[in-house]
Amino acid sequence: MVEAAHRVVLEQQAVEKIESGDLPVPGSGVTRAGAGSGLACNLCAQEIEKSKIEYEVEWCKGEAVRLLRFHLDCFQAWISNRPEPDR
Ligand SMILES: [Zn+2]
């Protein structure tokens, strides 16, 4: 299935970006969904078209707040790397 393979690639990219510090570990920060801004996605670097849904995540990095933008697929790939909750 092409779709599943694409998802695996996105998840792998997300893992690499989390490890390199380009993306935060998922699970914290304010998340909003809205209309696409036409700006680049923070995971796949493709433009998020205005007709698409965009997920925005506020990332507090030290004293700065960065606004991350994701496609729906990219957001799901990133959030799937959330650490398991403590039991
Ligand atoms: Zn994307």
PDB file of the backbone (N, CA, C, O) and the ligand in Angstrom, with CONECT records:
HET     ZN  A 101       1
ATOM      1  N   MET A   1       0.846  -1.201   0.000  1.00  0.00           N
ATOM      2  CA  MET A   1       0.000   0.000   0.000  1.00  0.00           C
ATOM      3  C   MET A   1       0.879   1.248   0.000  1.00  0.00           C
ATOM      4  O   MET A   1       1.732   1.422   0.871  1.00  0.00           O
ATOM      5  N   VAL A   2       0.665   2.088  -0.959  1.00  0.00           N
ATOM      6  CA  VAL A   2       1.476   3.300  -1.087  1.00  0.00           C
ATOM      7  C   VAL A   2       1.298   4.200   0.138  1.00  0.00           C
ATOM      8  O   VAL A   2       2.259   4.768   0.658  1.00  0.00           O
ATOM      9  N   GLU A   3       0.068   4.311   0.577  1.00  0.00           N
ATOM     10  CA  GLU A   3      -0.222   5.212   1.686  1.00  0.00           C
ATOM     11  C   GLU A   3       0.540   4.815   2.959  1.00  0.00           C
ATOM     12  O   GLU A   3       1.098   5.665   3.653  1.00  0.00           O
ATOM     13  N   ALA A   4       0.551   3.515   3.250  1.00  0.00           N
ATOM     14  CA  ALA A   4       1.243   3.035   4.446  1.00  0.00           C
ATOM     15  C   ALA A   4       2.740   3.276   4.330  1.00  0.00           C
ATOM     16  O   ALA A   4       3.386   3.650   5.309  1.00  0.00           O
ATOM     17  N   ALA A   5       3.296   3.067   3.147  1.00  0.00           N
ATOM     18  CA  ALA A   5       4.729   3.282   2.942  1.00  0.00           C
ATOM     19  C   ALA A   5       5.081   4.752   3.147  1.00  0.00           C
ATOM     20  O   ALA A   5       6.106   5.075   3.748  1.00  0.00           O
ATOM     21  N   HIS A   6       4.227   5.634   2.645  1.00  0.00           N
ATOM     22  CA  HIS A   6       4.433   7.068   2.810  1.00  0.00           C
ATOM     23  C   HIS A   6       4.459   7.424   4.293  1.00  0.00           C
ATOM     24  O   HIS A   6       5.283   8.217   4.749  1.00  0.00           O
ATOM     25  N   ARG A   7       3.550   6.825   5.017  1.00  0.00           N
ATOM     26  CA  ARG A   7       3.454   7.085   6.457  1.00  0.00           C
ATOM     27  C   ARG A   7       4.728   6.642   7.180  1.00  0.00           C
ATOM     28  O   ARG A   7       5.213   7.328   8.080  1.00  0.00           O
ATOM     29  N   VAL A   8       5.256   5.498   6.780  1.00  0.00           N
ATOM     30  CA  VAL A   8       6.489   5.004   7.391  1.00  0.00           C
ATOM     31  C   VAL A   8       7.635   5.988   7.146  1.00  0.00           C
ATOM     32  O   VAL A   8       8.432   6.263   8.043  1.00  0.00           O
ATOM     33  N   VAL A   9       7.704   6.510   5.923  1.00  0.00           N
ATOM     34  CA  VAL A   9       8.755   7.482   5.597  1.00  0.00           C
ATOM     35  C   VAL A   9       8.617   8.728   6.466  1.00  0.00           C
ATOM     36  O   VAL A   9       9.605   9.238   6.993  1.00  0.00           O
ATOM     37  N   LEU A  10       7.391   9.209   6.610  1.00  0.00           N
ATOM     38  CA  LEU A  10       7.166  10.399   7.438  1.00  0.00           C
ATOM     39  C   LEU A  10       7.543  10.139   8.888  1.00  0.00           C
ATOM     40  O   LEU A  10       8.159  10.982   9.541  1.00  0.00           O
ATOM     41  N   GLU A  11       7.171   8.971   9.385  1.00  0.00           N
ATOM     42  CA  GLU A  11       7.494   8.651  10.779  1.00  0.00           C
ATOM     43  C   GLU A  11       9.004   8.568  10.973  1.00  0.00           C
ATOM     44  O   GLU A  11       9.530   8.991  12.002  1.00  0.00           O
ATOM     45  N   GLN A  12       9.693   8.022   9.982  1.00  0.00           N
ATOM     46  CA  GLN A  12      11.146   7.941  10.070  1.00  0.00           C
ATOM     47  C   GLN A  12      11.765   9.335  10.070  1.00  0.00           C
ATOM     48  O   GLN A  12      12.703   9.607  10.820  1.00  0.00           O
ATOM     49  N   GLN A  13      11.233  10.216   9.224  1.00  0.00           N
ATOM     50  CA  GLN A  13      11.718  11.599   9.194  1.00  0.00           C
ATOM     51  C   GLN A  13      11.474  12.267  10.537  1.00  0.00           C
ATOM     52  O   GLN A  13      12.315  13.018  11.031  1.00  0.00           O
ATOM     53  N   ALA A  14      10.313  11.986  11.123  1.00  0.00           N
ATOM     54  CA  ALA A  14       9.967  12.590  12.413  1.00  0.00           C
ATOM     55  C   ALA A  14      10.944  12.129  13.487  1.00  0.00           C
ATOM     56  O   ALA A  14      11.409  12.933  14.295  1.00  0.00           O
ATOM     57  N   VAL A  15      11.257  10.828  13.496  1.00  0.00           N
ATOM     58  CA  VAL A  15      12.207  10.288  14.480  1.00  0.00           C
ATOM     59  C   VAL A  15      13.557  10.993  14.342  1.00  0.00           C
ATOM     60  O   VAL A  15      14.169  11.388  15.334  1.00  0.00           O
ATOM     61  N   GLU A  16      14.009  11.142  13.095  1.00  0.00           N
ATOM     62  CA  GLU A  16      15.319  11.757  12.870  1.00  0.00           C
ATOM     63  C   GLU A  16      15.323  13.215  13.324  1.00  0.00           C
ATOM     64  O   GLU A  16      16.302  13.694  13.898  1.00  0.00           O
ATOM     65  N   LYS A  17      14.219  13.914  13.062  1.00  0.00           N
ATOM     66  CA  LYS A  17      14.162  15.330  13.442  1.00  0.00           C
ATOM     67  C   LYS A  17      14.054  15.498  14.956  1.00  0.00           C
ATOM     68  O   LYS A  17      14.597  16.448  15.520  1.00  0.00           O
ATOM     69  N   ILE A  18      13.354  14.575  15.609  1.00  0.00           N
ATOM     70  CA  ILE A  18      13.281  14.642  17.067  1.00  0.00           C
ATOM     71  C   ILE A  18      14.671  14.386  17.657  1.00  0.00           C
ATOM     72  O   ILE A  18      15.097  15.068  18.590  1.00  0.00           O
ATOM     73  N   GLU A  19      15.367  13.397  17.100  1.00  0.00           N
ATOM     74  CA  GLU A  19      16.699  13.059  17.623  1.00  0.00           C
ATOM     75  C   GLU A  19      17.706  14.175  17.384  1.00  0.00           C
ATOM     76  O   GLU A  19      18.599  14.402  18.199  1.00  0.00           O
ATOM     77  N   SER A  20      17.555  14.865  16.265  1.00  0.00           N
ATOM     78  CA  SER A  20      18.511  15.933  15.947  1.00  0.00           C
ATOM     79  C   SER A  20      18.113  17.263  16.579  1.00  0.00           C
ATOM     80  O   SER A  20      18.853  18.243  16.499  1.00  0.00           O
ATOM     81  N   GLY A  21      16.928  17.290  17.213  1.00  0.00           N
ATOM     82  CA  GLY A  21      16.509  18.514  17.887  1.00  0.00           C
ATOM     83  C   GLY A  21      15.770  19.505  16.994  1.00  0.00           C
ATOM     84  O   GLY A  21      15.483  20.625  17.415  1.00  0.00           O
ATOM     85  N   ASP A  22      15.463  19.099  15.768  1.00  0.00           N
ATOM     86  CA  ASP A  22      14.703  19.976  14.874  1.00  0.00           C
ATOM     87  C   ASP A  22      13.223  20.009  15.224  1.00  0.00           C
ATOM     88  O   ASP A  22      12.516  20.960  14.892  1.00  0.00           O
ATOM     89  N   LEU A  23      12.764  18.958  15.899  1.00  0.00           N
ATOM     90  CA  LEU A  23      11.378  18.899  16.352  1.00  0.00           C
ATOM     91  C   LEU A  23      11.383  18.486  17.818  1.00  0.00           C
ATOM     92  O   LEU A  23      12.255  17.740  18.262  1.00  0.00           O
ATOM     93  N   PRO A  24      10.393  18.982  18.567  1.00  0.00           N
ATOM     94  CA  PRO A  24      10.309  18.577  19.977  1.00  0.00           C
ATOM     95  C   PRO A  24       9.762  17.159  20.106  1.00  0.00           C
ATOM     96  O   PRO A  24       9.175  16.618  19.168  1.00  0.00           O
ATOM     97  N   VAL A  25       9.962  16.569  21.275  1.00  0.00           N
ATOM     98  CA  VAL A  25       9.279  15.318  21.585  1.00  0.00           C
ATOM     99  C   VAL A  25       7.788  15.646  21.683  1.00  0.00           C
ATOM    100  O   VAL A  25       7.418  16.598  22.370  1.00  0.00           O
ATOM    101  N   PRO A  26       6.932  14.882  21.016  1.00  0.00           N
ATOM    102  CA  PRO A  26       5.500  15.208  21.025  1.00  0.00           C
ATOM    103  C   PRO A  26       4.886  15.065  22.412  1.00  0.00           C
ATOM    104  O   PRO A  26       5.417  14.362  23.271  1.00  0.00           O
ATOM    105  N   GLY A  27       3.780  15.730  22.614  1.00  0.00           N
ATOM    106  CA  GLY A  27       3.041  15.540  23.852  1.00  0.00           C
ATOM    107  C   GLY A  27       2.909  16.800  24.677  1.00  0.00           C
ATOM    108  O   GLY A  27       2.105  16.847  25.608  1.00  0.00           O
ATOM    109  N   SER A  28       3.683  17.821  24.357  1.00  0.00           N
ATOM    110  CA  SER A  28       3.551  19.073  25.088  1.00  0.00           C
ATOM    111  C   SER A  28       3.264  20.190  24.095  1.00  0.00           C
ATOM    112  O   SER A  28       3.416  20.027  22.885  1.00  0.00           O
ATOM    113  N   GLY A  29       2.851  21.312  24.629  1.00  0.00           N
ATOM    114  CA  GLY A  29       2.619  22.448  23.760  1.00  0.00           C
ATOM    115  C   GLY A  29       1.186  22.528  23.304  1.00  0.00           C
ATOM    116  O   GLY A  29       0.430  21.560  23.377  1.00  0.00           O
ATOM    117  N   VAL A  30       0.836  23.689  22.837  1.00  0.00           N
ATOM    118  CA  VAL A  30      -0.517  23.965  22.386  1.00  0.00           C
ATOM    119  C   VAL A  30      -0.637  23.578  20.918  1.00  0.00           C
ATOM    120  O   VAL A  30       0.204  23.938  20.094  1.00  0.00           O
ATOM    121  N   THR A  31      -1.679  22.851  20.613  1.00  0.00           N
ATOM    122  CA  THR A  31      -1.889  22.414  19.237  1.00  0.00           C
ATOM    123  C   THR A  31      -3.190  22.991  18.715  1.00  0.00           C
ATOM    124  O   THR A  31      -4.218  22.957  19.391  1.00  0.00           O
ATOM    125  N   ARG A  32      -3.131  23.514  17.522  1.00  0.00           N
ATOM    126  CA  ARG A  32      -4.328  24.039  16.873  1.00  0.00           C
ATOM    127  C   ARG A  32      -4.419  23.472  15.472  1.00  0.00           C
ATOM    128  O   ARG A  32      -3.404  23.206  14.829  1.00  0.00           O
ATOM    129  N   ALA A  33      -5.639  23.290  15.007  1.00  0.00           N
ATOM    130  CA  ALA A  33      -5.838  22.897  13.615  1.00  0.00           C
ATOM    131  C   ALA A  33      -6.560  24.021  12.905  1.00  0.00           C
ATOM    132  O   ALA A  33      -7.476  24.629  13.459  1.00  0.00           O
ATOM    133  N   GLY A  34      -6.156  24.292  11.702  1.00  0.00           N
ATOM    134  CA  GLY A  34      -6.811  25.367  10.964  1.00  0.00           C
ATOM    135  C   GLY A  34      -6.542  25.231   9.482  1.00  0.00           C
ATOM    136  O   GLY A  34      -6.080  24.196   9.003  1.00  0.00           O
ATOM    137  N   ALA A  35      -6.841  26.294   8.773  1.00  0.00           N
ATOM    138  CA  ALA A  35      -6.633  26.289   7.335  1.00  0.00           C
ATOM    139  C   ALA A  35      -5.152  26.427   7.024  1.00  0.00           C
ATOM    140  O   ALA A  35      -4.400  27.026   7.792  1.00  0.00           O
ATOM    141  N   GLY A  36      -4.745  25.876   5.912  1.00  0.00           N
ATOM    142  CA  GLY A  36      -3.353  25.952   5.489  1.00  0.00           C
ATOM    143  C   GLY A  36      -2.894  27.389   5.323  1.00  0.00           C
ATOM    144  O   GLY A  36      -3.666  28.261   4.924  1.00  0.00           O
ATOM    145  N   SER A  37      -1.624  27.622   5.636  1.00  0.00           N
ATOM    146  CA  SER A  37      -1.068  28.973   5.572  1.00  0.00           C
ATOM    147  C   SER A  37      -0.290  29.204   4.285  1.00  0.00           C
ATOM    148  O   SER A  37       0.087  30.335   3.975  1.00  0.00           O
ATOM    149  N   GLY A  38      -0.048  28.129   3.535  1.00  0.00           N
ATOM    150  CA  GLY A  38       0.777  28.266   2.342  1.00  0.00           C
ATOM    151  C   GLY A  38       2.266  28.240   2.655  1.00  0.00           C
ATOM    152  O   GLY A  38       3.096  28.400   1.761  1.00  0.00           O
ATOM    153  N   LEU A  39       2.604  28.036   3.928  1.00  0.00           N
ATOM    154  CA  LEU A  39       4.012  27.976   4.330  1.00  0.00           C
ATOM    155  C   LEU A  39       4.476  26.520   4.379  1.00  0.00           C
ATOM    156  O   LEU A  39       3.676  25.593   4.256  1.00  0.00           O
ATOM    157  N   ALA A  40       5.770  26.343   4.560  1.00  0.00           N
ATOM    158  CA  ALA A  40       6.343  25.002   4.513  1.00  0.00           C
ATOM    159  C   ALA A  40       6.047  24.222   5.783  1.00  0.00           C
ATOM    160  O   ALA A  40       6.040  24.774   6.883  1.00  0.00           O
ATOM    161  N   CYS A  41       5.806  22.939   5.612  1.00  0.00           N
ATOM    162  CA  CYS A  41       5.603  22.008   6.708  1.00  0.00           C
ATOM    163  C   CYS A  41       6.938  21.772   7.414  1.00  0.00           C
ATOM    164  O   CYS A  41       7.978  21.682   6.761  1.00  0.00           O
ATOM    165  N   ASN A  42       6.911  21.673   8.736  1.00  0.00           N
ATOM    166  CA  ASN A  42       8.145  21.465   9.494  1.00  0.00           C
ATOM    167  C   ASN A  42       8.644  20.027   9.451  1.00  0.00           C
ATOM    168  O   ASN A  42       9.744  19.737   9.920  1.00  0.00           O
ATOM    169  N   LEU A  43       7.848  19.133   8.895  1.00  0.00           N
ATOM    170  CA  LEU A  43       8.338  17.764   8.771  1.00  0.00           C
ATOM    171  C   LEU A  43       8.799  17.478   7.339  1.00  0.00           C
ATOM    172  O   LEU A  43       9.967  17.161   7.116  1.00  0.00           O
ATOM    173  N   CYS A  44       7.906  17.587   6.392  1.00  0.00           N
ATOM    174  CA  CYS A  44       8.259  17.174   5.023  1.00  0.00           C
ATOM    175  C   CYS A  44       8.772  18.328   4.167  1.00  0.00           C
ATOM    176  O   CYS A  44       9.232  18.109   3.046  1.00  0.00           O
ATOM    177  N   ALA A  45       8.698  19.557   4.684  1.00  0.00           N
ATOM    178  CA  ALA A  45       9.206  20.749   3.988  1.00  0.00           C
ATOM    179  C   ALA A  45       8.410  21.111   2.744  1.00  0.00           C
ATOM    180  O   ALA A  45       8.826  21.976   1.974  1.00  0.00           O
ATOM    181  N   GLN A  46       7.274  20.461   2.539  1.00  0.00           N
ATOM    182  CA  GLN A  46       6.406  20.828   1.420  1.00  0.00           C
ATOM    183  C   GLN A  46       5.438  21.923   1.877  1.00  0.00           C
ATOM    184  O   GLN A  46       5.090  22.027   3.053  1.00  0.00           O
ATOM    185  N   GLU A  47       5.027  22.716   0.923  1.00  0.00           N
ATOM    186  CA  GLU A  47       4.071  23.777   1.221  1.00  0.00           C
ATOM    187  C   GLU A  47       2.737  23.179   1.694  1.00  0.00           C
ATOM    188  O   GLU A  47       2.263  22.182   1.149  1.00  0.00           O
ATOM    189  N   ILE A  48       2.150  23.802   2.707  1.00  0.00           N
ATOM    190  CA  ILE A  48       0.819  23.384   3.148  1.00  0.00           C
ATOM    191  C   ILE A  48      -0.187  24.255   2.411  1.00  0.00           C
ATOM    192  O   ILE A  48      -0.348  25.438   2.713  1.00  0.00           O
ATOM    193  N   GLU A  49      -0.852  23.655   1.450  1.00  0.00           N
ATOM    194  CA  GLU A  49      -1.757  24.417   0.605  1.00  0.00           C
ATOM    195  C   GLU A  49      -2.922  24.975   1.413  1.00  0.00           C
ATOM    196  O   GLU A  49      -3.347  24.394   2.412  1.00  0.00           O
ATOM    197  N   LYS A  50      -3.418  26.105   0.959  1.00  0.00           N
ATOM    198  CA  LYS A  50      -4.487  26.771   1.711  1.00  0.00           C
ATOM    199  C   LYS A  50      -5.770  25.951   1.759  1.00  0.00           C
ATOM    200  O   LYS A  50      -6.611  26.159   2.633  1.00  0.00           O
ATOM    201  N   SER A  51      -5.918  25.025   0.828  1.00  0.00           N
ATOM    202  CA  SER A  51      -7.111  24.174   0.809  1.00  0.00           C
ATOM    203  C   SER A  51      -7.004  23.012   1.783  1.00  0.00           C
ATOM    204  O   SER A  51      -7.977  22.293   2.007  1.00  0.00           O
ATOM    205  N   LYS A  52      -5.808  22.825   2.368  1.00  0.00           N
ATOM    206  CA  LYS A  52      -5.579  21.687   3.264  1.00  0.00           C
ATOM    207  C   LYS A  52      -5.667  22.117   4.720  1.00  0.00           C
ATOM    208  O   LYS A  52      -5.599  23.302   5.046  1.00  0.00           O
ATOM    209  N   ILE A  53      -5.821  21.119   5.588  1.00  0.00           N
ATOM    210  CA  ILE A  53      -5.802  21.389   7.021  1.00  0.00           C
ATOM    211  C   ILE A  53      -4.347  21.524   7.472  1.00  0.00           C
ATOM    212  O   ILE A  53      -3.476  20.763   7.050  1.00  0.00           O
ATOM    213  N   GLU A  54      -4.112  22.487   8.321  1.00  0.00           N
ATOM    214  CA  GLU A  54      -2.775  22.681   8.882  1.00  0.00           C
ATOM    215  C   GLU A  54      -2.843  22.521  10.395  1.00  0.00           C
ATOM    216  O   GLU A  54      -3.748  23.037  11.050  1.00  0.00           O
ATOM    217  N   TYR A  55      -1.875  21.803  10.931  1.00  0.00           N
ATOM    218  CA  TYR A  55      -1.762  21.687  12.387  1.00  0.00           C
ATOM    219  C   TYR A  55      -0.628  22.572  12.857  1.00  0.00           C
ATOM    220  O   TYR A  55       0.490  22.495  12.350  1.00  0.00           O
ATOM    221  N   GLU A  56      -0.927  23.406  13.823  1.00  0.00           N
ATOM    222  CA  GLU A  56       0.092  24.288  14.388  1.00  0.00           C
ATOM    223  C   GLU A  56       0.391  23.843  15.817  1.00  0.00           C
ATOM    224  O   GLU A  56      -0.516  23.563  16.601  1.00  0.00           O
ATOM    225  N   VAL A  57       1.670  23.787  16.132  1.00  0.00           N
ATOM    226  CA  VAL A  57       2.094  23.405  17.480  1.00  0.00           C
ATOM    227  C   VAL A  57       3.034  24.481  17.999  1.00  0.00           C
ATOM    228  O   VAL A  57       4.015  24.831  17.342  1.00  0.00           O
ATOM    229  N   GLU A  58       2.731  25.001  19.174  1.00  0.00           N
ATOM    230  CA  GLU A  58       3.635  25.966  19.808  1.00  0.00           C
ATOM    231  C   GLU A  58       4.694  25.184  20.567  1.00  0.00           C
ATOM    232  O   GLU A  58       4.381  24.348  21.414  1.00  0.00           O
ATOM    233  N   TRP A  59       5.923  25.461  20.258  1.00  0.00           N
ATOM    234  CA  TRP A  59       7.047  24.758  20.870  1.00  0.00           C
ATOM    235  C   TRP A  59       7.860  25.752  21.681  1.00  0.00           C
ATOM    236  O   TRP A  59       8.501  26.649  21.133  1.00  0.00           O
ATOM    237  N   CYS A  60       7.824  25.577  23.006  1.00  0.00           N
ATOM    238  CA  CYS A  60       8.618  26.430  23.888  1.00  0.00           C
ATOM    239  C   CYS A  60      10.021  25.860  23.960  1.00  0.00           C
ATOM    240  O   CYS A  60      10.245  24.808  24.557  1.00  0.00           O
ATOM    241  N   LYS A  61      10.945  26.550  23.359  1.00  0.00           N
ATOM    242  CA  LYS A  61      12.320  26.067  23.293  1.00  0.00           C
ATOM    243  C   LYS A  61      13.169  27.072  24.062  1.00  0.00           C
ATOM    244  O   LYS A  61      13.517  28.134  23.545  1.00  0.00           O
ATOM    245  N   GLY A  62      13.497  26.723  25.302  1.00  0.00           N
ATOM    246  CA  GLY A  62      14.147  27.714  26.149  1.00  0.00           C
ATOM    247  C   GLY A  62      13.176  28.863  26.363  1.00  0.00           C
ATOM    248  O   GLY A  62      12.040  28.652  26.787  1.00  0.00           O
ATOM    249  N   GLU A  63      13.617  30.067  26.075  1.00  0.00           N
ATOM    250  CA  GLU A  63      12.751  31.228  26.275  1.00  0.00           C
ATOM    251  C   GLU A  63      11.984  31.572  25.017  1.00  0.00           C
ATOM    252  O   GLU A  63      11.051  32.374  25.057  1.00  0.00           O
ATOM    253  N   ALA A  64      12.362  30.981  23.914  1.00  0.00           N
ATOM    254  CA  ALA A  64      11.707  31.293  22.650  1.00  0.00           C
ATOM    255  C   ALA A  64      10.529  30.351  22.422  1.00  0.00           C
ATOM    256  O   ALA A  64      10.532  29.209  22.883  1.00  0.00           O
ATOM    257  N   VAL A  65       9.545  30.834  21.719  1.00  0.00           N
ATOM    258  CA  VAL A  65       8.434  29.984  21.302  1.00  0.00           C
ATOM    259  C   VAL A  65       8.474  29.897  19.789  1.00  0.00           C
ATOM    260  O   VAL A  65       8.418  30.904  19.083  1.00  0.00           O
ATOM    261  N   ARG A  66       8.571  28.678  19.318  1.00  0.00           N
ATOM    262  CA  ARG A  66       8.551  28.466  17.867  1.00  0.00           C
ATOM    263  C   ARG A  66       7.196  27.936  17.476  1.00  0.00           C
ATOM    264  O   ARG A  66       6.604  27.139  18.204  1.00  0.00           O
ATOM    265  N   LEU A  67       6.702  28.363  16.346  1.00  0.00           N
ATOM    266  CA  LEU A  67       5.446  27.844  15.836  1.00  0.00           C
ATOM    267  C   LEU A  67       5.756  26.844  14.731  1.00  0.00           C
ATOM    268  O   LEU A  67       6.316  27.188  13.690  1.00  0.00           O
ATOM    269  N   LEU A  68       5.378  25.605  14.985  1.00  0.00           N
ATOM    270  CA  LEU A  68       5.592  24.540  14.008  1.00  0.00           C
ATOM    271  C   LEU A  68       4.313  24.332  13.211  1.00  0.00           C
ATOM    272  O   LEU A  68       3.205  24.492  13.725  1.00  0.00           O
ATOM    273  N   ARG A  69       4.488  23.978  11.965  1.00  0.00           N
ATOM    274  CA  ARG A  69       3.328  23.735  11.095  1.00  0.00           C
ATOM    275  C   ARG A  69       3.465  22.363  10.465  1.00  0.00           C
ATOM    276  O   ARG A  69       4.547  21.967  10.031  1.00  0.00           O
ATOM    277  N   PHE A  70       2.355  21.647  10.421  1.00  0.00           N
ATOM    278  CA  PHE A  70       2.367  20.309   9.839  1.00  0.00           C
ATOM    279  C   PHE A  70       1.136  20.069   8.980  1.00  0.00           C
ATOM    280  O   PHE A  70       0.062  20.618   9.230  1.00  0.00           O
ATOM    281  N   HIS A  71       1.319  19.232   7.957  1.00  0.00           N
ATOM    282  CA  HIS A  71       0.162  18.621   7.301  1.00  0.00           C
ATOM    283  C   HIS A  71      -0.487  17.654   8.298  1.00  0.00           C
ATOM    284  O   HIS A  71       0.138  17.241   9.274  1.00  0.00           O
ATOM    285  N   LEU A  72      -1.719  17.308   8.043  1.00  0.00           N
ATOM    286  CA  LEU A  72      -2.387  16.321   8.891  1.00  0.00           C
ATOM    287  C   LEU A  72      -1.564  15.025   8.973  1.00  0.00           C
ATOM    288  O   LEU A  72      -1.335  14.504  10.064  1.00  0.00           O
ATOM    289  N   ASP A  73      -1.125  14.514   7.831  1.00  0.00           N
ATOM    290  CA  ASP A  73      -0.339  13.270   7.817  1.00  0.00           C
ATOM    291  C   ASP A  73       0.962  13.431   8.603  1.00  0.00           C
ATOM    292  O   ASP A  73       1.384  12.532   9.330  1.00  0.00           O
ATOM    293  N   CYS A  74       1.581  14.590   8.439  1.00  0.00           N
ATOM    294  CA  CYS A  74       2.871  14.820   9.092  1.00  0.00           C
ATOM    295  C   CYS A  74       2.672  14.979  10.591  1.00  0.00           C
ATOM    296  O   CYS A  74       3.484  14.505  11.386  1.00  0.00           O
ATOM    297  N   PHE A  75       1.600  15.642  10.971  1.00  0.00           N
ATOM    298  CA  PHE A  75       1.303  15.786  12.394  1.00  0.00           C
ATOM    299  C   PHE A  75       1.101  14.421  13.034  1.00  0.00           C
ATOM    300  O   PHE A  75       1.611  14.148  14.120  1.00  0.00           O
ATOM    301  N   GLN A  76       0.352  13.572  12.346  1.00  0.00           N
ATOM    302  CA  GLN A  76       0.084  12.232  12.890  1.00  0.00           C
ATOM    303  C   GLN A  76       1.362  11.411  12.975  1.00  0.00           C
ATOM    304  O   GLN A  76       1.554  10.653  13.925  1.00  0.00           O
ATOM    305  N   ALA A  77       2.228  11.558  11.994  1.00  0.00           N
ATOM    306  CA  ALA A  77       3.500  10.827  12.017  1.00  0.00           C
ATOM    307  C   ALA A  77       4.363  11.309  13.183  1.00  0.00           C
ATOM    308  O   ALA A  77       5.021  10.515  13.855  1.00  0.00           O
ATOM    309  N   TRP A  78       4.348  12.629  13.411  1.00  0.00           N
ATOM    310  CA  TRP A  78       5.149  13.186  14.507  1.00  0.00           C
ATOM    311  C   TRP A  78       4.583  12.738  15.861  1.00  0.00           C
ATOM    312  O   TRP A  78       5.322  12.279  16.731  1.00  0.00           O
ATOM    313  N   ILE A  79       3.257  12.879  16.025  1.00  0.00           N
ATOM    314  CA  ILE A  79       2.634  12.583  17.318  1.00  0.00           C
ATOM    315  C   ILE A  79       2.732  11.089  17.642  1.00  0.00           C
ATOM    316  O   ILE A  79       2.666  10.701  18.809  1.00  0.00           O
ATOM    317  N   SER A  80       2.889  10.260  16.623  1.00  0.00           N
ATOM    318  CA  SER A  80       2.992   8.816  16.864  1.00  0.00           C
ATOM    319  C   SER A  80       4.298   8.473  17.583  1.00  0.00           C
ATOM    320  O   SER A  80       4.452   7.360  18.087  1.00  0.00           O
ATOM    321  N   ASN A  81       5.236   9.419  17.635  1.00  0.00           N
ATOM    322  CA  ASN A  81       6.488   9.221  18.358  1.00  0.00           C
ATOM    323  C   ASN A  81       6.416   9.665  19.809  1.00  0.00           C
ATOM    324  O   ASN A  81       7.427   9.726  20.509  1.00  0.00           O
ATOM    325  N   ARG A  82       5.206   9.971  20.247  1.00  0.00           N
ATOM    326  CA  ARG A  82       5.026  10.384  21.629  1.00  0.00           C
ATOM    327  C   ARG A  82       5.478   9.252  22.567  1.00  0.00           C
ATOM    328  O   ARG A  82       5.155   8.090  22.322  1.00  0.00           O
ATOM    329  N   PRO A  83       6.206   9.570  23.615  1.00  0.00           N
ATOM    330  CA  PRO A  83       6.628   8.503  24.530  1.00  0.00           C
ATOM    331  C   PRO A  83       5.409   7.834  25.173  1.00  0.00           C
ATOM    332  O   PRO A  83       4.363   8.459  25.348  1.00  0.00           O
ATOM    333  N   GLU A  84       5.561   6.570  25.516  1.00  0.00           N
ATOM    334  CA  GLU A  84       4.475   5.854  26.210  1.00  0.00           C
ATOM    335  C   GLU A  84       4.239   6.503  27.559  1.00  0.00           C
ATOM    336  O   GLU A  84       5.195   6.823  28.266  1.00  0.00           O
ATOM    337  N   PRO A  85       2.970   6.706  27.930  1.00  0.00           N
ATOM    338  CA  PRO A  85       2.714   7.282  29.256  1.00  0.00           C
ATOM    339  C   PRO A  85       3.141   6.305  30.356  1.00  0.00           C
ATOM    340  O   PRO A  85       3.146   5.089  30.168  1.00  0.00           O
ATOM    341  N   ASP A  86       3.495   6.873  31.498  1.00  0.00           N
ATOM    342  CA  ASP A  86       3.855   6.029  32.648  1.00  0.00           C
ATOM    343  C   ASP A  86       2.644   5.267  33.133  1.00  0.00           C
ATOM    344  O   ASP A  86       1.528   5.786  33.144  1.00  0.00           O
ATOM    345  N   ARG A  87       2.870   4.052  33.527  1.00  0.00           N
ATOM    346  CA  ARG A  87       1.746   3.262  34.025  1.00  0.00           C
ATOM    347  C   ARG A  87       1.751   3.194  35.530  1.00  0.00           C
ATOM    348  O   ARG A  87       0.873   2.567  36.123  1.00  0.00           O
TER     349      ARG A  87
HETATM  350 ZN    ZN A 101       4.179  17.831   5.702  1.00  0.00          ZN2+
END
